[in-house]
Each structure stands twice: as structure tokens, then as C-alpha cells.
Amino acid sequence: MNLDLVFNIAQIVLAILLVTAIMVQASGTGLGAAFGGGGNVYRTKRGAEKKLFQLTVILAILFFAVALANALI
């Protein structure tokens, strides 16, 4: 299997997972918060929300690393 193909497939899978994780986070905010109406901007994340945030950060780092490796190789 070609290494370029592996990087491309990994990048597509990571992109789908990253978009999904971001959309799941955004669905919990509500429409009022999108226009600045949310009064709880600086609250702490707990439980599943914190794990989802950490997963999103990890997926973003992995996506960037795979994209960089794909560009260099």
C-alpha cells in the first residue's frame, strides 16, 4: 500500500471525526449563544463535556500532524 494513500485516508477519517466532535459541542450551546446572548461564557467544563473537548483538541492535533506529514512526504 502506498504511504501517500494511507496519509490521505487517515486525513479524511480524522477530518470527519473532528467535524463530528465540533458539531456535537456546538449543538449544546443553543441559538442565543451564537449571537452573544449566552451569559455563561466562562464556565468550567465537567464530565462528558470536558472529555469531548479534550477529544476535539487531540483530533485537531492529530489532523494537523497528518496534514503536515502528508505535505512533507
C-alpha positions, 0 to 999 in steps of 0.5 A: 500500500502506498504511504501517500494513500494511507496519509490521505485516508487517515486525513479524511477519517480524522477530518470527519471525526473532528467535524463530528466532535465540533458539531456535537459541542456546538449543538449544546450551546443553543441559538442565543449563544451564537449571537452573544446572548449566552451569559455563561461564557466562562464556565468550567467544563465537567464530565462528558463535556470536558472529555469531548473537548479534550477529544476535539483538541487531540483530533485537531492535533492529530489532523494537523500532524497528518496534514503536515506529514502528508505535505512533507512526504 
